[in-house]
Amino acid sequence: MLFERRGVPAAVICTEAFRASADAMAGVQGAPGYRYVTTPHPVAVLGPEEVRERAVQVLPAVVGLLVAGEGER
């Protein structure tokens, strides 16, 4: 959110286990309903190829967030 406030496009990615935390942080930052991308939990135990697969899976959603207009965020 800080990047976006400075005009730098950004996309937040978190695992599904952290949805409540992401929503809470967005509210604290004054951006309730902030859109972000989720991926299945956990990520830390994945190998490089598995992380690459996850990245490919979420890429369309990340691009969607980055090109969304400010009114859609």
mmJSON file of the N, C-alpha and C atoms, coordinates in Angstrom:
{"data_MODEL":{"atom_site":{
"group_PDB":["ATOM","ATOM","ATOM","ATOM","ATOM","ATOM","ATOM","ATOM","ATOM","ATOM","ATOM","ATOM","ATOM","ATOM","ATOM","ATOM","ATOM","ATOM","ATOM","ATOM","ATOM","ATOM","ATOM","ATOM","ATOM","ATOM","ATOM","ATOM","ATOM","ATOM","ATOM","ATOM","ATOM","ATOM","ATOM","ATOM","ATOM","ATOM","ATOM","ATOM","ATOM","ATOM","ATOM","ATOM","ATOM","ATOM","ATOM","ATOM","ATOM","ATOM","ATOM","ATOM","ATOM","ATOM","ATOM","ATOM","ATOM","ATOM","ATOM","ATOM","ATOM","ATOM","ATOM","ATOM","ATOM","ATOM","ATOM","ATOM","ATOM","ATOM","ATOM","ATOM","ATOM","ATOM","ATOM","ATOM","ATOM","ATOM","ATOM","ATOM","ATOM","ATOM","ATOM","ATOM","ATOM","ATOM","ATOM","ATOM","ATOM","ATOM","ATOM","ATOM","ATOM","ATOM","ATOM","ATOM","ATOM","ATOM","ATOM","ATOM","ATOM","ATOM","ATOM","ATOM","ATOM","ATOM","ATOM","ATOM","ATOM","ATOM","ATOM","ATOM","ATOM","ATOM","ATOM","ATOM","ATOM","ATOM","ATOM","ATOM","ATOM","ATOM","ATOM","ATOM","ATOM","ATOM","ATOM","ATOM","ATOM","ATOM","ATOM","ATOM","ATOM","ATOM","ATOM","ATOM","ATOM","ATOM","ATOM","ATOM","ATOM","ATOM","ATOM","ATOM","ATOM","ATOM","ATOM","ATOM","ATOM","ATOM","ATOM","ATOM","ATOM","ATOM","ATOM","ATOM","ATOM","ATOM","ATOM","ATOM","ATOM","ATOM","ATOM","ATOM","ATOM","ATOM","ATOM","ATOM","ATOM","ATOM","ATOM","ATOM","ATOM","ATOM","ATOM","ATOM","ATOM","ATOM","ATOM","ATOM","ATOM","ATOM","ATOM","ATOM","ATOM","ATOM","ATOM","ATOM","ATOM","ATOM","ATOM","ATOM","ATOM","ATOM","ATOM","ATOM","ATOM","ATOM","ATOM","ATOM","ATOM","ATOM","ATOM","ATOM","ATOM","ATOM","ATOM","ATOM","ATOM","ATOM","ATOM","ATOM","ATOM","ATOM","ATOM","ATOM","ATOM","ATOM","ATOM"],
"id":[1,2,3,4,5,6,7,8,9,10,11,12,13,14,15,16,17,18,19,20,21,22,23,24,25,26,27,28,29,30,31,32,33,34,35,36,37,38,39,40,41,42,43,44,45,46,47,48,49,50,51,52,53,54,55,56,57,58,59,60,61,62,63,64,65,66,67,68,69,70,71,72,73,74,75,76,77,78,79,80,81,82,83,84,85,86,87,88,89,90,91,92,93,94,95,96,97,98,99,100,101,102,103,104,105,106,107,108,109,110,111,112,113,114,115,116,117,118,119,120,121,122,123,124,125,126,127,128,129,130,131,132,133,134,135,136,137,138,139,140,141,142,143,144,145,146,147,148,149,150,151,152,153,154,155,156,157,158,159,160,161,162,163,164,165,166,167,168,169,170,171,172,173,174,175,176,177,178,179,180,181,182,183,184,185,186,187,188,189,190,191,192,193,194,195,196,197,198,199,200,201,202,203,204,205,206,207,208,209,210,211,212,213,214,215,216,217,218,219],
"type_symbol":["N","C","C","N","C","C","N","C","C","N","C","C","N","C","C","N","C","C","N","C","C","N","C","C","N","C","C","N","C","C","N","C","C","N","C","C","N","C","C","N","C","C","N","C","C","N","C","C","N","C","C","N","C","C","N","C","C","N","C","C","N","C","C","N","C","C","N","C","C","N","C","C","N","C","C","N","C","C","N","C","C","N","C","C","N","C","C","N","C","C","N","C","C","N","C","C","N","C","C","N","C","C","N","C","C","N","C","C","N","C","C","N","C","C","N","C","C","N","C","C","N","C","C","N","C","C","N","C","C","N","C","C","N","C","C","N","C","C","N","C","C","N","C","C","N","C","C","N","C","C","N","C","C","N","C","C","N","C","C","N","C","C","N","C","C","N","C","C","N","C","C","N","C","C","N","C","C","N","C","C","N","C","C","N","C","C","N","C","C","N","C","C","N","C","C","N","C","C","N","C","C","N","C","C","N","C","C","N","C","C","N","C","C","N","C","C","N","C","C"],
"label_atom_id":["N","CA","C","N","CA","C","N","CA","C","N","CA","C","N","CA","C","N","CA","C","N","CA","C","N","CA","C","N","CA","C","N","CA","C","N","CA","C","N","CA","C","N","CA","C","N","CA","C","N","CA","C","N","CA","C","N","CA","C","N","CA","C","N","CA","C","N","CA","C","N","CA","C","N","CA","C","N","CA","C","N","CA","C","N","CA","C","N","CA","C","N","CA","C","N","CA","C","N","CA","C","N","CA","C","N","CA","C","N","CA","C","N","CA","C","N","CA","C","N","CA","C","N","CA","C","N","CA","C","N","CA","C","N","CA","C","N","CA","C","N","CA","C","N","CA","C","N","CA","C","N","CA","C","N","CA","C","N","CA","C","N","CA","C","N","CA","C","N","CA","C","N","CA","C","N","CA","C","N","CA","C","N","CA","C","N","CA","C","N","CA","C","N","CA","C","N","CA","C","N","CA","C","N","CA","C","N","CA","C","N","CA","C","N","CA","C","N","CA","C","N","CA","C","N","CA","C","N","CA","C","N","CA","C","N","CA","C","N","CA","C","N","CA","C","N","CA","C","N","CA","C","N","CA","C"],
"label_alt_id":[null,null,null,null,null,null,null,null,null,null,null,null,null,null,null,null,null,null,null,null,null,null,null,null,null,null,null,null,null,null,null,null,null,null,null,null,null,null,null,null,null,null,null,null,null,null,null,null,null,null,null,null,null,null,null,null,null,null,null,null,null,null,null,null,null,null,null,null,null,null,null,null,null,null,null,null,null,null,null,null,null,null,null,null,null,null,null,null,null,null,null,null,null,null,null,null,null,null,null,null,null,null,null,null,null,null,null,null,null,null,null,null,null,null,null,null,null,null,null,null,null,null,null,null,null,null,null,null,null,null,null,null,null,null,null,null,null,null,null,null,null,null,null,null,null,null,null,null,null,null,null,null,null,null,null,null,null,null,null,null,null,null,null,null,null,null,null,null,null,null,null,null,null,null,null,null,null,null,null,null,null,null,null,null,null,null,null,null,null,null,null,null,null,null,null,null,null,null,null,null,null,null,null,null,null,null,null,null,null,null,null,null,null,null,null,null,null,null,null],
"label_comp_id":["MET","MET","MET","LEU","LEU","LEU","PHE","PHE","PHE","GLU","GLU","GLU","ARG","ARG","ARG","ARG","ARG","ARG","GLY","GLY","GLY","VAL","VAL","VAL","PRO","PRO","PRO","ALA","ALA","ALA","ALA","ALA","ALA","VAL","VAL","VAL","ILE","ILE","ILE","CYS","CYS","CYS","THR","THR","THR","GLU","GLU","GLU","ALA","ALA","ALA","PHE","PHE","PHE","ARG","ARG","ARG","ALA","ALA","ALA","SER","SER","SER","ALA","ALA","ALA","ASP","ASP","ASP","ALA","ALA","ALA","MET","MET","MET","ALA","ALA","ALA","GLY","GLY","GLY","VAL","VAL","VAL","GLN","GLN","GLN","GLY","GLY","GLY","ALA","ALA","ALA","PRO","PRO","PRO","GLY","GLY","GLY","TYR","TYR","TYR","ARG","ARG","ARG","TYR","TYR","TYR","VAL","VAL","VAL","THR","THR","THR","THR","THR","THR","PRO","PRO","PRO","HIS","HIS","HIS","PRO","PRO","PRO","VAL","VAL","VAL","ALA","ALA","ALA","VAL","VAL","VAL","LEU","LEU","LEU","GLY","GLY","GLY","PRO","PRO","PRO","GLU","GLU","GLU","GLU","GLU","GLU","VAL","VAL","VAL","ARG","ARG","ARG","GLU","GLU","GLU","ARG","ARG","ARG","ALA","ALA","ALA","VAL","VAL","VAL","GLN","GLN","GLN","VAL","VAL","VAL","LEU","LEU","LEU","PRO","PRO","PRO","ALA","ALA","ALA","VAL","VAL","VAL","VAL","VAL","VAL","GLY","GLY","GLY","LEU","LEU","LEU","LEU","LEU","LEU","VAL","VAL","VAL","ALA","ALA","ALA","GLY","GLY","GLY","GLU","GLU","GLU","GLY","GLY","GLY","GLU","GLU","GLU","ARG","ARG","ARG"],
"label_asym_id":["A","A","A","A","A","A","A","A","A","A","A","A","A","A","A","A","A","A","A","A","A","A","A","A","A","A","A","A","A","A","A","A","A","A","A","A","A","A","A","A","A","A","A","A","A","A","A","A","A","A","A","A","A","A","A","A","A","A","A","A","A","A","A","A","A","A","A","A","A","A","A","A","A","A","A","A","A","A","A","A","A","A","A","A","A","A","A","A","A","A","A","A","A","A","A","A","A","A","A","A","A","A","A","A","A","A","A","A","A","A","A","A","A","A","A","A","A","A","A","A","A","A","A","A","A","A","A","A","A","A","A","A","A","A","A","A","A","A","A","A","A","A","A","A","A","A","A","A","A","A","A","A","A","A","A","A","A","A","A","A","A","A","A","A","A","A","A","A","A","A","A","A","A","A","A","A","A","A","A","A","A","A","A","A","A","A","A","A","A","A","A","A","A","A","A","A","A","A","A","A","A","A","A","A","A","A","A","A","A","A","A","A","A","A","A","A","A","A","A"],
"label_entity_id":["1","1","1","1","1","1","1","1","1","1","1","1","1","1","1","1","1","1","1","1","1","1","1","1","1","1","1","1","1","1","1","1","1","1","1","1","1","1","1","1","1","1","1","1","1","1","1","1","1","1","1","1","1","1","1","1","1","1","1","1","1","1","1","1","1","1","1","1","1","1","1","1","1","1","1","1","1","1","1","1","1","1","1","1","1","1","1","1","1","1","1","1","1","1","1","1","1","1","1","1","1","1","1","1","1","1","1","1","1","1","1","1","1","1","1","1","1","1","1","1","1","1","1","1","1","1","1","1","1","1","1","1","1","1","1","1","1","1","1","1","1","1","1","1","1","1","1","1","1","1","1","1","1","1","1","1","1","1","1","1","1","1","1","1","1","1","1","1","1","1","1","1","1","1","1","1","1","1","1","1","1","1","1","1","1","1","1","1","1","1","1","1","1","1","1","1","1","1","1","1","1","1","1","1","1","1","1","1","1","1","1","1","1","1","1","1","1","1","1"],
"label_seq_id":[1,1,1,2,2,2,3,3,3,4,4,4,5,5,5,6,6,6,7,7,7,8,8,8,9,9,9,10,10,10,11,11,11,12,12,12,13,13,13,14,14,14,15,15,15,16,16,16,17,17,17,18,18,18,19,19,19,20,20,20,21,21,21,22,22,22,23,23,23,24,24,24,25,25,25,26,26,26,27,27,27,28,28,28,29,29,29,30,30,30,31,31,31,32,32,32,33,33,33,34,34,34,35,35,35,36,36,36,37,37,37,38,38,38,39,39,39,40,40,40,41,41,41,42,42,42,43,43,43,44,44,44,45,45,45,46,46,46,47,47,47,48,48,48,49,49,49,50,50,50,51,51,51,52,52,52,53,53,53,54,54,54,55,55,55,56,56,56,57,57,57,58,58,58,59,59,59,60,60,60,61,61,61,62,62,62,63,63,63,64,64,64,65,65,65,66,66,66,67,67,67,68,68,68,69,69,69,70,70,70,71,71,71,72,72,72,73,73,73],
"pdbx_PDB_ins_code":[null,null,null,null,null,null,null,null,null,null,null,null,null,null,null,null,null,null,null,null,null,null,null,null,null,null,null,null,null,null,null,null,null,null,null,null,null,null,null,null,null,null,null,null,null,null,null,null,null,null,null,null,null,null,null,null,null,null,null,null,null,null,null,null,null,null,null,null,null,null,null,null,null,null,null,null,null,null,null,null,null,null,null,null,null,null,null,null,null,null,null,null,null,null,null,null,null,null,null,null,null,null,null,null,null,null,null,null,null,null,null,null,null,null,null,null,null,null,null,null,null,null,null,null,null,null,null,null,null,null,null,null,null,null,null,null,null,null,null,null,null,null,null,null,null,null,null,null,null,null,null,null,null,null,null,null,null,null,null,null,null,null,null,null,null,null,null,null,null,null,null,null,null,null,null,null,null,null,null,null,null,null,null,null,null,null,null,null,null,null,null,null,null,null,null,null,null,null,null,null,null,null,null,null,null,null,null,null,null,null,null,null,null,null,null,null,null,null,null],
"Cartn_x":[0.814,0.0,0.862,1.986,2.875,3.434,3.799,4.275,3.19,1.975,0.885,0.598,0.694,0.472,1.521,2.657,3.728,3.728,2.657,2.519,3.217,3.696,4.376,3.39,3.052,2.131,2.677,1.801,2.212,1.063,1.397,0.39,0.823,-0.078,0.184,-0.197,0.684,0.417,0.619,-0.37,-0.221,-0.907,-0.595,-1.254,-2.632,-3.488,-4.864,-4.936,-3.948,-3.936,-3.802,-3.368,-3.144,-4.191,-5.318,-6.378,-6.843,-7.12,-7.616,-6.583,-5.314,-4.257,-4.152,-4.242,-4.162,-5.328,-6.53,-7.696,-7.562,-7.066,-6.884,-5.852,-4.743,-3.707,-4.222,-5.002,-5.575,-6.47,-7.269,-8.128,-7.334,-6.266,-5.414,-4.762,-4.45,-3.814,-4.827,-6.094,-7.114,-7.587,-7.435,-7.841,-8.68,-9.811,-10.648,-11.103,-11.128,-11.51,-10.388,-9.171,-8.009,-7.892,-7.695,-7.605,-6.184,-6.056,-4.76,-4.957,-3.87,-3.9,-3.506,-4.202,-3.826,-3.359,-2.569,-2.079,-2.234,-2.32,-2.465,-1.301,-1.61,-0.637,-0.178,1.055,2.177,3.004,3.9,4.82,6.254,6.568,7.944,8.532,7.707,8.219,8.386,8.018,8.09,9.505,9.802,11.07,10.973,12.092,12.108,11.099,10.989,10.056,8.603,8.309,6.954,6.599,7.563,7.334,7.087,7.857,7.673,6.259,5.787,4.433,3.383,3.574,2.631,2.636,3.824,3.931,3.179,3.314,2.596,1.09,0.655,-0.774,-1.358,-0.632,-1.17,-0.855,-0.01,0.401,-0.771,-1.776,-2.881,-3.575,-3.743,-4.379,-3.494,-2.191,-1.25,-1.279,-1.229,-1.294,-2.611,-3.697,-4.994,-4.98,-4.348,-4.251,-3.396,-2.314,-1.404,-2.013,-2.88,-3.464,-4.823,-5.346,-6.64,-6.539,-7.608,-7.648,-7.762,-7.36,-7.398,-8.788,-9.811,-11.174,-11.565,-10.824,-11.129,-10.414,-9.468,-8.661,-9.398],
"Cartn_y":[-1.187,0.0,1.256,1.185,2.354,2.635,1.594,1.793,2.463,1.936,2.482,3.939,4.273,5.67,6.592,6.015,6.798,6.654,6.032,5.91,4.724,3.789,2.603,1.432,0.876,-0.26,-1.424,-2.068,-3.18,-4.164,-5.407,-6.439,-7.244,-7.398,-8.184,-9.63,-10.546,-11.979,-12.575,-13.311,-13.997,-15.353,-16.207,-17.504,-17.369,-18.334,-18.312,-18.247,-18.81,-18.8,-17.398,-16.448,-15.093,-14.091,-14.574,-13.676,-12.726,-13.269,-12.422,-11.344,-11.721,-10.749,-9.695,-10.119,-9.175,-8.201,-8.716,-7.83,-6.853,-7.347,-6.482,-5.39,-5.766,-4.777,-3.738,-4.183,-3.234,-2.24,-2.731,-1.84,-0.845,-1.31,-0.437,0.638,0.27,1.215,2.125,1.991,2.846,2.393,1.096,0.578,-0.693,-0.598,-1.796,-2.285,-3.592,-4.158,-4.197,-3.87,-3.891,-5.265,-5.279,-6.546,-7.059,-8.363,-9.029,-10.425,-11.089,-12.43,-13.434,-14.565,-15.61,-16.852,-17.617,-18.897,-19.891,-21.18,-22.149,-22.091,-22.441,-22.469,-23.912,-24.151,-23.239,-23.043,-22.083,-21.82,-22.136,-21.922,-22.053,-23.444,-24.465,-25.835,-26.249,-25.389,-25.728,-25.606,-26.456,-26.356,-25.324,-25.015,-23.987,-24.241,-25.472,-25.754,-25.58,-25.965,-25.802,-24.324,-23.531,-22.084,-21.498,-21.947,-21.483,-21.816,-23.024,-23.43,-22.526,-22.231,-21.329,-19.955,-19.483,-18.169,-18.138,-19.18,-19.264,-19.269,-19.955,-20.033,-18.672,-17.88,-16.593,-15.432,-15.66,-14.577,-13.82,-14.489,-13.721,-12.802,-13.264,-12.431,-11.256,-11.483,-10.406,-9.345,-9.771,-8.822,-8.049,-8.751,-8.085,-6.986,-7.234,-6.199,-5.028,-5.342,-4.282,-3.366,-3.896,-3.058,-2.488,-2.91,-2.399,-0.904,-0.219,1.206,1.406,2.561,2.861,2.679,2.964,2.803,1.357,0.437,-0.986,-1.608,-0.947,-1.524,-1.497],
"Cartn_z":[0.0,0.0,0.0,0.687,0.709,-0.681,-1.412,-2.783,-3.623,-3.537,-4.338,-3.997,-2.724,-2.317,-2.91,-3.279,-3.902,-5.422,-5.95,-7.39,-8.009,-7.19,-7.698,-7.671,-8.827,-8.84,-8.009,-7.27,-6.416,-6.284,-5.971,-5.735,-4.515,-3.583,-2.381,-2.661,-2.262,-2.37,-0.986,-0.507,0.778,0.69,1.637,1.636,2.259,1.936,2.423,3.946,4.615,6.078,6.652,5.844,6.332,5.839,5.324,4.862,5.965,7.142,8.24,8.59,8.621,8.919,7.814,6.575,5.451,5.497,5.762,5.853,7.015,8.147,9.316,9.025,8.411,8.096,7.099,6.134,5.175,5.906,6.842,7.616,8.432,9.063,9.866,8.988,7.756,6.835,6.138,6.517,5.924,4.557,4.274,2.971,3.127,3.853,4.0,2.628,2.451,1.165,0.146,0.582,-0.313,-0.961,-2.265,-2.995,-3.014,-2.829,-2.86,-3.422,-3.712,-4.293,-3.21,-3.195,-2.246,-2.983,-2.274,-2.755,-1.611,-1.898,-0.817,0.179,1.392,2.487,2.678,3.006,3.222,1.954,2.011,0.917,1.342,2.602,3.088,2.87,2.791,2.647,1.188,0.265,-1.155,-1.699,-2.669,-3.377,-4.481,-5.125,-6.172,-7.297,-7.755,-8.847,-8.392,-7.171,-6.641,-6.475,-6.047,-5.93,-7.314,-8.282,-9.657,-10.147,-9.852,-10.247,-9.595,-8.317,-7.628,-8.272,-8.617,-9.247,-10.571,-11.35,-12.625,-12.381,-11.347,-11.032,-10.658,-9.896,-9.44,-10.383,-11.363,-12.259,-12.893,-13.438,-14.024,-13.008,-11.791,-10.762,-10.376,-10.312,-9.983,-11.079,-12.316,-13.433,-13.374,-13.063,-12.943,-11.906,-10.763,-9.734,-10.199,-10.886,-11.299,-12.364,-13.193,-14.244,-13.853,-12.702,-12.247,-11.975,-12.265,-11.954,-10.46,-9.976,-8.54,-7.967,-8.729,-8.248,-8.019,-8.618,-8.476,-7.305,-6.707,-5.635,-4.358],
"occupancy":[1.0,1.0,1.0,1.0,1.0,1.0,1.0,1.0,1.0,1.0,1.0,1.0,1.0,1.0,1.0,1.0,1.0,1.0,1.0,1.0,1.0,1.0,1.0,1.0,1.0,1.0,1.0,1.0,1.0,1.0,1.0,1.0,1.0,1.0,1.0,1.0,1.0,1.0,1.0,1.0,1.0,1.0,1.0,1.0,1.0,1.0,1.0,1.0,1.0,1.0,1.0,1.0,1.0,1.0,1.0,1.0,1.0,1.0,1.0,1.0,1.0,1.0,1.0,1.0,1.0,1.0,1.0,1.0,1.0,1.0,1.0,1.0,1.0,1.0,1.0,1.0,1.0,1.0,1.0,1.0,1.0,1.0,1.0,1.0,1.0,1.0,1.0,1.0,1.0,1.0,1.0,1.0,1.0,1.0,1.0,1.0,1.0,1.0,1.0,1.0,1.0,1.0,1.0,1.0,1.0,1.0,1.0,1.0,1.0,1.0,1.0,1.0,1.0,1.0,1.0,1.0,1.0,1.0,1.0,1.0,1.0,1.0,1.0,1.0,1.0,1.0,1.0,1.0,1.0,1.0,1.0,1.0,1.0,1.0,1.0,1.0,1.0,1.0,1.0,1.0,1.0,1.0,1.0,1.0,1.0,1.0,1.0,1.0,1.0,1.0,1.0,1.0,1.0,1.0,1.0,1.0,1.0,1.0,1.0,1.0,1.0,1.0,1.0,1.0,1.0,1.0,1.0,1.0,1.0,1.0,1.0,1.0,1.0,1.0,1.0,1.0,1.0,1.0,1.0,1.0,1.0,1.0,1.0,1.0,1.0,1.0,1.0,1.0,1.0,1.0,1.0,1.0,1.0,1.0,1.0,1.0,1.0,1.0,1.0,1.0,1.0,1.0,1.0,1.0,1.0,1.0,1.0,1.0,1.0,1.0,1.0,1.0,1.0,1.0,1.0,1.0,1.0,1.0,1.0],
"B_iso_or_equiv":[0.0,0.0,0.0,0.0,0.0,0.0,0.0,0.0,0.0,0.0,0.0,0.0,0.0,0.0,0.0,0.0,0.0,0.0,0.0,0.0,0.0,0.0,0.0,0.0,0.0,0.0,0.0,0.0,0.0,0.0,0.0,0.0,0.0,0.0,0.0,0.0,0.0,0.0,0.0,0.0,0.0,0.0,0.0,0.0,0.0,0.0,0.0,0.0,0.0,0.0,0.0,0.0,0.0,0.0,0.0,0.0,0.0,0.0,0.0,0.0,0.0,0.0,0.0,0.0,0.0,0.0,0.0,0.0,0.0,0.0,0.0,0.0,0.0,0.0,0.0,0.0,0.0,0.0,0.0,0.0,0.0,0.0,0.0,0.0,0.0,0.0,0.0,0.0,0.0,0.0,0.0,0.0,0.0,0.0,0.0,0.0,0.0,0.0,0.0,0.0,0.0,0.0,0.0,0.0,0.0,0.0,0.0,0.0,0.0,0.0,0.0,0.0,0.0,0.0,0.0,0.0,0.0,0.0,0.0,0.0,0.0,0.0,0.0,0.0,0.0,0.0,0.0,0.0,0.0,0.0,0.0,0.0,0.0,0.0,0.0,0.0,0.0,0.0,0.0,0.0,0.0,0.0,0.0,0.0,0.0,0.0,0.0,0.0,0.0,0.0,0.0,0.0,0.0,0.0,0.0,0.0,0.0,0.0,0.0,0.0,0.0,0.0,0.0,0.0,0.0,0.0,0.0,0.0,0.0,0.0,0.0,0.0,0.0,0.0,0.0,0.0,0.0,0.0,0.0,0.0,0.0,0.0,0.0,0.0,0.0,0.0,0.0,0.0,0.0,0.0,0.0,0.0,0.0,0.0,0.0,0.0,0.0,0.0,0.0,0.0,0.0,0.0,0.0,0.0,0.0,0.0,0.0,0.0,0.0,0.0,0.0,0.0,0.0,0.0,0.0,0.0,0.0,0.0,0.0],
"pdbx_formal_charge":[null,null,null,null,null,null,null,null,null,null,null,null,null,null,null,null,null,null,null,null,null,null,null,null,null,null,null,null,null,null,null,null,null,null,null,null,null,null,null,null,null,null,null,null,null,null,null,null,null,null,null,null,null,null,null,null,null,null,null,null,null,null,null,null,null,null,null,null,null,null,null,null,null,null,null,null,null,null,null,null,null,null,null,null,null,null,null,null,null,null,null,null,null,null,null,null,null,null,null,null,null,null,null,null,null,null,null,null,null,null,null,null,null,null,null,null,null,null,null,null,null,null,null,null,null,null,null,null,null,null,null,null,null,null,null,null,null,null,null,null,null,null,null,null,null,null,null,null,null,null,null,null,null,null,null,null,null,null,null,null,null,null,null,null,null,null,null,null,null,null,null,null,null,null,null,null,null,null,null,null,null,null,null,null,null,null,null,null,null,null,null,null,null,null,null,null,null,null,null,null,null,null,null,null,null,null,null,null,null,null,null,null,null,null,null,null,null,null,null],
"auth_seq_id":[1,1,1,2,2,2,3,3,3,4,4,4,5,5,5,6,6,6,7,7,7,8,8,8,9,9,9,10,10,10,11,11,11,12,12,12,13,13,13,14,14,14,15,15,15,16,16,16,17,17,17,18,18,18,19,19,19,20,20,20,21,21,21,22,22,22,23,23,23,24,24,24,25,25,25,26,26,26,27,27,27,28,28,28,29,29,29,30,30,30,31,31,31,32,32,32,33,33,33,34,34,34,35,35,35,36,36,36,37,37,37,38,38,38,39,39,39,40,40,40,41,41,41,42,42,42,43,43,43,44,44,44,45,45,45,46,46,46,47,47,47,48,48,48,49,49,49,50,50,50,51,51,51,52,52,52,53,53,53,54,54,54,55,55,55,56,56,56,57,57,57,58,58,58,59,59,59,60,60,60,61,61,61,62,62,62,63,63,63,64,64,64,65,65,65,66,66,66,67,67,67,68,68,68,69,69,69,70,70,70,71,71,71,72,72,72,73,73,73],
"auth_comp_id":["MET","MET","MET","LEU","LEU","LEU","PHE","PHE","PHE","GLU","GLU","GLU","ARG","ARG","ARG","ARG","ARG","ARG","GLY","GLY","GLY","VAL","VAL","VAL","PRO","PRO","PRO","ALA","ALA","ALA","ALA","ALA","ALA","VAL","VAL","VAL","ILE","ILE","ILE","CYS","CYS","CYS","THR","THR","THR","GLU","GLU","GLU","ALA","ALA","ALA","PHE","PHE","PHE","ARG","ARG","ARG","ALA","ALA","ALA","SER","SER","SER","ALA","ALA","ALA","ASP","ASP","ASP","ALA","ALA","ALA","MET","MET","MET","ALA","ALA","ALA","GLY","GLY","GLY","VAL","VAL","VAL","GLN","GLN","GLN","GLY","GLY","GLY","ALA","ALA","ALA","PRO","PRO","PRO","GLY","GLY","GLY","TYR","TYR","TYR","ARG","ARG","ARG","TYR","TYR","TYR","VAL","VAL","VAL","THR","THR","THR","THR","THR","THR","PRO","PRO","PRO","HIS","HIS","HIS","PRO","PRO","PRO","VAL","VAL","VAL","ALA","ALA","ALA","VAL","VAL","VAL","LEU","LEU","LEU","GLY","GLY","GLY","PRO","PRO","PRO","GLU","GLU","GLU","GLU","GLU","GLU","VAL","VAL","VAL","ARG","ARG","ARG","GLU","GLU","GLU","ARG","ARG","ARG","ALA","ALA","ALA","VAL","VAL","VAL","GLN","GLN","GLN","VAL","VAL","VAL","LEU","LEU","LEU","PRO","PRO","PRO","ALA","ALA","ALA","VAL","VAL","VAL","VAL","VAL","VAL","GLY","GLY","GLY","LEU","LEU","LEU","LEU","LEU","LEU","VAL","VAL","VAL","ALA","ALA","ALA","GLY","GLY","GLY","GLU","GLU","GLU","GLY","GLY","GLY","GLU","GLU","GLU","ARG","ARG","ARG"],
"auth_asym_id":["A","A","A","A","A","A","A","A","A","A","A","A","A","A","A","A","A","A","A","A","A","A","A","A","A","A","A","A","A","A","A","A","A","A","A","A","A","A","A","A","A","A","A","A","A","A","A","A","A","A","A","A","A","A","A","A","A","A","A","A","A","A","A","A","A","A","A","A","A","A","A","A","A","A","A","A","A","A","A","A","A","A","A","A","A","A","A","A","A","A","A","A","A","A","A","A","A","A","A","A","A","A","A","A","A","A","A","A","A","A","A","A","A","A","A","A","A","A","A","A","A","A","A","A","A","A","A","A","A","A","A","A","A","A","A","A","A","A","A","A","A","A","A","A","A","A","A","A","A","A","A","A","A","A","A","A","A","A","A","A","A","A","A","A","A","A","A","A","A","A","A","A","A","A","A","A","A","A","A","A","A","A","A","A","A","A","A","A","A","A","A","A","A","A","A","A","A","A","A","A","A","A","A","A","A","A","A","A","A","A","A","A","A","A","A","A","A","A","A"],
"auth_atom_id":["N","CA","C","N","CA","C","N","CA","C","N","CA","C","N","CA","C","N","CA","C","N","CA","C","N","CA","C","N","CA","C","N","CA","C","N","CA","C","N","CA","C","N","CA","C","N","CA","C","N","CA","C","N","CA","C","N","CA","C","N","CA","C","N","CA","C","N","CA","C","N","CA","C","N","CA","C","N","CA","C","N","CA","C","N","CA","C","N","CA","C","N","CA","C","N","CA","C","N","CA","C","N","CA","C","N","CA","C","N","CA","C","N","CA","C","N","CA","C","N","CA","C","N","CA","C","N","CA","C","N","CA","C","N","CA","C","N","CA","C","N","CA","C","N","CA","C","N","CA","C","N","CA","C","N","CA","C","N","CA","C","N","CA","C","N","CA","C","N","CA","C","N","CA","C","N","CA","C","N","CA","C","N","CA","C","N","CA","C","N","CA","C","N","CA","C","N","CA","C","N","CA","C","N","CA","C","N","CA","C","N","CA","C","N","CA","C","N","CA","C","N","CA","C","N","CA","C","N","CA","C","N","CA","C","N","CA","C","N","CA","C","N","CA","C","N","CA","C","N","CA","C","N","CA","C"],
"pdbx_PDB_model_num":[1,1,1,1,1,1,1,1,1,1,1,1,1,1,1,1,1,1,1,1,1,1,1,1,1,1,1,1,1,1,1,1,1,1,1,1,1,1,1,1,1,1,1,1,1,1,1,1,1,1,1,1,1,1,1,1,1,1,1,1,1,1,1,1,1,1,1,1,1,1,1,1,1,1,1,1,1,1,1,1,1,1,1,1,1,1,1,1,1,1,1,1,1,1,1,1,1,1,1,1,1,1,1,1,1,1,1,1,1,1,1,1,1,1,1,1,1,1,1,1,1,1,1,1,1,1,1,1,1,1,1,1,1,1,1,1,1,1,1,1,1,1,1,1,1,1,1,1,1,1,1,1,1,1,1,1,1,1,1,1,1,1,1,1,1,1,1,1,1,1,1,1,1,1,1,1,1,1,1,1,1,1,1,1,1,1,1,1,1,1,1,1,1,1,1,1,1,1,1,1,1,1,1,1,1,1,1,1,1,1,1,1,1,1,1,1,1,1,1]
}}}
